[in-house]
Amino acid sequence: MTEKTMAHQGGPNKRRLGKLAMTLAAGVSLAAIMGVAQPTPVMAQKAGESAKLGAYLAARVAGTDRDLGAAVEYYDQVLMVDPDNPELLSAASLFMLADGQVEKAIAAAEHLLDFRPDDGTALLLASVGKMTAGDYAAAAELVGAVPLTGINRLLGPLVEAWVLVGLGQVDDALLALEALSVNSSFTPMRVYHTALITWFDGRIDDAEAQFQLMLESGVSSRGVEAYGAFLENQDRSDEAAALYENFLAVAPDDEIIGAALAAHQGGGTAAPMIADVAAGLAEAFEGMAAELTQENALNPARNFAQLALYLRPDLEPAMMALANTMEQEELWDLANEVLANVQLDSPYSWAARMRTAVNLGRMDDVDGAAAILEGMANERPNGVEALISLGDIFRSASRFEDSVAAYDRAVDRIDQLSRGDWVLLYTRGTVLERSGDWDRAEADFLQALELEPDQPFILNYLGYSWVEMGRNVEEATEMIERAVAQRPTAGFIVDSLGWGHYMLGNYEEAVRQLERAVQLTPGDSTINDHLGDAYWRVGRKREATFQWQHALDLGPEDDQLPIILKKLEQGLDI
């Protein structure tokens, strides 16, 4: 089996401007550094073209390196030389938006419309600019010209609706939202924003009807938060409490609704979700960002989150969405800069701090992560989440004793282990095994199996460990067979089964299973090594040598290297 421990994505992100970009940028000013004579007009034109090309290529490289700030700087340089180039204006506006320089992005989009009056993205950006300036009529004209293709089939009507609210044309705004009825996947967004707009306009009965529709069609915690605030503002406290409690019965760990219920029980009244038109449009952009992040469309998700924060800088769900896009691109440091803006007393604070700690661990700042998580563990003396995350971070850093200690503290806080706690016991068992304490590890695996008897990862880990030690091999192989039945395409589990048959002396069956394991996971050194052993035992010695050499080429673990070298030299007959 290739990797028995649970996977962890880690490693520091080194945000930098690529060497090529720096070289190109340096080339732009090379003439000045070398003291070239005053250029003639022809020379100046050539120098200008050279500067534009160098800065443009540097911008492209910086963008590829995801250094958005540097990319924007280089596009600024290019536009100084060629300010009326629509291709450059289009690219620059998107980089400016992605980097949070929204006003610059809007200015570039407005200029782009001089050359491309039907550019949907530019029209939307320009409409946001007019709206924030209070010119709703101009904003309505711009957004009305947006071609309703692609994502703009959803976004165009949403933006238009809120712009029309700004004009006081609420009926027209609701009619604009009705355009979303053509696609059933747009229903949640249409119903939610219809509820928000009618509430904002004081149409209480209409808003109530829409919130009820929202509940019937499936609802997010954000929707429940909005409906709860609506009920509280209508002096319907008991109904608000029931709404929160019903949601928490299904999602008991939801921090946002838990905080809303606690605040309600403390006598507070939630503020209306939408204080002004800008906040309504920000809510639309934040919703788009959250949806697109789930679909792994990170670039538009980041852009919408930036627009939401431009319109409403304190919109913490948008901060969380923006940080999420950065985390998925492994920009851990930038994500933490965003998360730092979440207020400590916010219901989003716990999740923000947890993610900050995890990101620090990914950047190898284990002690910084531990400091945050220790504080959080003390903050909730009966909770286990912070301690489990602390154990995970120590485990990923191979600080196994510290990891076990954190998991131990988490287990000690659980009065009665339940079915879902198998994960904690299993994970602690893997760390105990890695640290050499097999007796405790085995006890954890067996207890985890009592909680979840057919869990394939437990069956595989314990079964493979027994096989490796030559203990309970027949029982272990049967356990692994149960795991394979549930995960037939998991190469590392199929490898465990093949190795079990090998240890039982069933070499032909071992070959069959290990060949399948190699097909499923061809780049794993351990699986190829196992197949080599099985080939040797059935007399296919040339193929065995090939597999061992392949295992060596794939980079085995340090303790396996001399073993493979010895097999290549002597085989298995000695």
N, C-alpha and C positions, 0 to 999 in steps of 0.2 A: 504494500500500500504506500502511496506516495506522500500523503500529507494527512496525518491523523488529527492534527489540531484544527480548530475552527479558523476559517480564513479571516484575514484583516487587511484592509487596504491602508497602506501607510506610506511613510517616507516623506521627507520635507519637500515642499515646492520651492524651487529657487526661481523667483520671478526676476527676470533679467531682460535686458535688451541684447538681442543676439549679436554675435561678433560681426556678422555680415552687415547688420543694420548700422553698427558703430563705424564700420569701415566706410560704408556708403556715405554716412553723415559726415565723416571726416573728409571724404573726397570733395564734398560740396564746398568746403572752405579752404581747400588745398592751395588755391591760387593766392588767397590772401596771406596764408602762412608763408608762402615762398616769396612774397613781395613782387608779384607780377606787375608789369607796367599798366597804366591806365588803359582799359580796353577801348578799341574802336567800336562803333555801333555794331559791326558784324561780329566782332569778338564778344561784345556784350550779349548779343542774341544767342550765340553759341554757349556762352557761360550760363545764361539764363536757362537754356534747354538742359544743360548738364546738371544744373542745380535742381531743376524740376525732376529730372529722371532719378538723380541720387536720392532726393528726399522721398519721392514716390516709392522707390524700391525699399528704402529704409522703413517707410510706413507699412508696406506689405509684410516685411520680415517681422516688424514689431507686432503686427496683428497676428501673424502666425504664432509668435511666441506668447500671445495673449497679454502683451504689455500694452493695454489700451491707452494709457496716458501718453506713452511715447508715440504710439501710432497717431494720436490726435495732434501732437506737436509737429510731427513730420507732415501730416496733411495740411496743417496751417502753413508750413513753409511752401508746400506745393501750390496752394491756393494763392499765395502772395505772388507767385510767378504766373499762374494760370487761373484767375479767379472765376472765369466763365465756362469752365469745363464741366459739363453736366455729369460725366462719369465720376470725376473727382468729388464734386459736390455731393453726389448720392452716397459714395463710400464714406466720405468724411462725416456726413451727418449721422450715419449709423454708428460709426466709431465714437463720435461725440456723445451720442445718446447712450451707448453702452457704457461709457466711462462716467456717466452722470452729469456731463456738461450739456444739460438740456437746452439752455438758452442759446448756446452756440449751435446746437443741432437744429433748433427751430430757425435760426437765422440762415443757416446753410440751406434748409429745406425751402424757405421762402424764396431764396435766390434761385434754387433749382427749378421752381415753378415758372420762372421766366423762360426756361428752355423746354421744360416738360410739364405742361399745365395739367396733364392727366395722371401724374405720378401719385399713386394712392398713398404711399408712405409719406411723401412730402406734403400732400394735402392734409393728412391727419395731423402731422406735426405742426403745420402752419395753423390749423384750426385750434389746436391746443394753445398756441401762442396768442391768437386773437382772443380766445376765451379768458385766459389769465389776465389779459389787458382790459377785460370788460367789454370787448367789442363782440357781443354774441351774434349780431347780424352778420358780420364778416365771417365769423366762425361757422355759422350755419351755411353760408354760401359755399365755403370751402369743403365742409364735410359732405354737403349735398352733391358735390362733384366727384366724390370718391368712387371709383369703379368697384362694384360689389363682386369681386372675385377673390378666391382664396380665403384667407383669414378675415379679409375685410367684409365678407358676407355676414360675419358675426360682429366684428368690431365697428363697422360703419354705422349700423343702426343704434348701437349702444352709445357711441359718441354723439351721434345726431340727437338722440333722445335727451341727453343731459344738456346739450347746447340749447335745445328748444325749451327746456325747463328754465334755462337762464333768460330766455326771451319772454317767459311767462306763458308760453304756448303749451300747456301741459297736455291738453287733449291731443295735439299733434305729436307730442313726445310719446304718448302711449300708442298712438298709431304707428309711429316709427318702430317701436318695439314689436308690434304685431308682425312686422316683416320677418321676424325671426321664427314665426310659426311654421315656415316652410320646411324647417329641419328639426326633427324631434330632439336631436342632440343639443339644440340650443335652448330647449325648454327650461332647464334649471336657471340659466342666466336670465332669460326673458321674464320668468315669474318673479325671481328675486328682485330684479331692478324695477319691475312694475310695482312690487310691494314698496320698495324704497321711495320711488317717485310719488306714489299716491300718499304715502305717509308724510313725506316732505311737504306735499301740497295740502295736507290737512284732510284728505279724503279717507277718514278712518275706516269706514265700512269696507271700502274698496281695498285698502291695505290689508285689513283682516282677512278678506277673502283670498288675496294673493298669498299671504303667509300660510294659510291653511292648504292652498294648492302646493306650496313649497314642501310642506310636511308630507303630503301624499306622494310626491314624486321623488322622495329621497332628499336628505338634507345634510349639509356640512355643519361643523361646529360654528362656522361663521354665520350661517343662516340662522341657527338656533340662538346665537348671541344677539343677532339683530331682532329676531321675533321676541325674545325675552325682554330686550330693551323697550320694544314697542308696547308689550303688555304692562311693563312696569310704569311706563309713562301714561298709560290709560288707567292707572290705579287698579290694575287687575293682578295684584301681587300673588295671590294663591295660584292663579293660572301660570304665571311666570315660573314660580317655584316648581310646579308640576312639570312644566316643559323641561326645565333643567334636569330634574330628577329622572324623568323618563329617558332623556338622552344619556345620562350617566349610567343608567341601568344597562345600557347596551355598550357604552364606551366609558367604563369607570375611571380610566386613566387620563381622560381629556382635561388638560390643565385649564383651558380657556373657560369651559362651561363649569368646571369645578370652582374656579375663581368667581365666575358670575353668580353661582349659587351662594357661595360664602359671603360675597358682598351683599347680596339680597337679604340673606339671613341676618346680616349685621345691621340692617336698617337702611342701607344705601339704595339709591335709585339710579339705574344706568342712564347715561346721557343718550340722547337720540343718536342713531348711527350716522346720520348725514346732517351736518350743520350748514352746509352750503353746496352750491352746484359743483364747485371744484372737488369737494369731498366725494360727491356722488360719482363723478368721472374717475376719481382716483380709485374708488371701490371697483369700478369696472375694469380698470387696468390691472389692479391687484388680482382680481379674479382670473383674468386672462393669464397673468404670470403664473399663478398657482396651477392652473390647468395645463399649461404648456410645459411646465417643469415636470409634471407627472408623465407627460408624453416624450420627455427627453428632448424637447425643442428648446435648447438652452439659450440660443441667441435672442429669439423674439421674447422669450420669458424674461430675460434680463432687461431687455429694452422696456417692456411694459412695467416691470417693477420700478425702473428708474423714473418713468413717467408718473407712476402713482406717487412716488416720493417727492417728485417735483411739485405736484399739485397739493400733496398733503404730507409734509416732511415728518410728521409724527405717526404715520400709519405703520404700526409695527408689523402687521401681517405682511406688508410689502417688504419690510426689512428682512423678515424671515424668508420670503420667497427669493429675494435678491441674493441673500447669503447662500441659499440652497443651490442656485445656479453656479455660484462660485465654488462651492464644495464639490459639485459634480465635475467641475473642470480642474479640481485639485488645486485651486487657488486658496489654500487654507488661510493664509495671512490676510488676504483681502476680505474673505468671509468674516473673519474675526473683527476686522475694522467695522464692518456693517453691524454685526451682532452687538458690539460695544455700545451702540446707540439705543438699544432696548433698555428702558428704565428698570431699575431694580425692583420697584413695586408693581411692575406690570405683570399681568397673567402670562405674558410671553417670556418673562425673565428666566424661569426655570429651564425651559427648553433652550433658550439662547445661551445660558451659561453651560448647560450640558454639552451643547454643540461646540462651544468655544473650547472646552476642555478636551473633547475628542479631537478637534482640529490641532490643538497644541501637541497632543500625543502623536498625531500624524506628522508633525514637524519635528519630532524627537525632543520636544520640550516636556519631558515626562514629569519633571518636578513642578513645572508651572501648571500642568493639567491636574496633578495630584493636589496642589494647594487649593484649586477651585473646588474639586470634588470633595475634599475633606471638609471644607466649609459647608458645602451643600449637605453632606451626610450629617453634620452636626445640626444643621438647620431643620432637618426632618429626622429626628432620632429613631423613629419607627419605620422609616423608609429604607428600601434596599437599592433603588435605582442608581444612586450616586456611587454606592460601594461596588455594585456590579460593574459599572463603567470604569471605576478605578482599577478593579481587578483585570478588566479587559486591556486597559492601557498598559499596565505592568506586564501582562502576559505577552503583548505584542512587542514589548521592549526586552523580552527574555529575562525579566526580573521575576523569576518564578516564586521565590519565597514571599516577596511583597504581594504578588498576585494572589497566592493562596491565603495570605493573611486578610486581604480585602474580601475575598469570597467567604472566608470563615466568618467575618463580622456580618456579612450579609445573611448567611444561613442562620446565625445566632439571633437575628432580628425576626425570623419567621417562626411564629408560634406553632403552626401546623403546616407542614409541607403539603402542597396540593399538586395536581397533575402537571400544571404548567411549570413547576419548579424543577422538572427534569433537566431543563436547559442549564440551570445554575449548577446542579450536581454534576452533570456531564462535563461542563466546562471546567469546574474545579478538578474533576478527575483527570482531565487531559493535562492540566498543569502539574498536578501531583505526580503523574506518570513521568512527565518530562523532568521533574526535579528529583526523581529516583525514589519516591515514597509510594511503592506499588501497593502496599497493603491498604493504605487509605484510598488510593485511586480506585482499586478494585471494589472497595466498599461503596464508593460513590456511584460507580457504574451499576452495581447491582441494585442499589437503592433507586437510581434513576429508572432502571428497568421495571421496578415494582410500580413506579408512578406511570410509566408509559411502556408497557411490555413489548410492543412491536416497533419501537422507534428504530429506524434503520441505522442511524448514525451511532447510537449506543451499541446496538447489536454488532456492528462492524468493528467499532473501536475495541470493545471488550473481546470480541471473538478473535480479531487479529492479534491483539496483545497476548492472549492465551496461546495462539498458534506459534507466535515468535518464541514464547517461553517453553514450548513443548508441553503445555499443560491443557488438559481437557480438550485435546485437539479435535476429537470426533464431535463433541458437543459444540465446540467453537465453530467448526465448519458448518454444522447445521444452523447455528445462529446466523452465520454470514449468508447462508442460502436464503434465509428469511429476509435478510436485508436486500439481497440482490433481486428477489422477487418484487420488492417495492421500488428499487432504484436500478432497473436493468441496464441503463445507459451510463451509470456512474462508473467510470473506468477504475477508480481506486478501490471501489467495493468489489467489483468483479475480480480485480487483482487479489484481494484478500481471499476470495473463494478459491481462486487458482492456487494460491500459496497454501491454503488449508489442505487441498487435495495433494499437493506436493509433499507436505509434512506427513500425510497419511500413507504416502507411497503410491498414490493413484496418479502415476506420472502422465499417462495418456490423457486423463481427464484434466490434469493440471495444464498440459499443453493447450488443450481446447479452450479452457477458460482464460489462460494468460494471453493467448493469441487474440482473443476477443478484447481483453483489457487493453492490449497495445493498440488495437484498432480504434478503441474509444478514446485513449489518451496516449497518442504516439510519442509525445515529447517528454515523457516521464522516465527518468533514469532508473528508478527502482523497479518499475514494471518491466522494462526491457531487461534488466538484470535478472529478475525472476524468470522471465521467459527463457533466457539463456541457460539457467540452471535446469529448467524442465527439459529443454531440448537435449542437453547433455545426457540426462538420465534415460532418455528414450533412444539414444544412439545417434542423434542428429548433431554431431559434434562440430561440424563446420558452421552450421547455423548458430550453434551456441556461441562460438567464438565471435561471430558477427554481432550477435545481440550484446555480448559483454562489451565489445568495442564501441557499439552504439551507445550503450549505457555510460561508458566512460566519456564519450564525446558530448553527451548531454549534461555533464557536470554533476556527478554524484555528491552526496554529503560527505564531509571530510572523513568520517569514520568508515565510510564504505569504499573510499578510494583505494586503500591498500588491499582490500579484499578482492576487488574487481581485478586489480593488476595481477594479483597472485593467480586468480582463475585464468587470466589470459596467458599466463606463463605455464601453469601446470594443469589446468582443467580441474575436474572434481574427482579424479581417480585416486589422488594421493590422500 
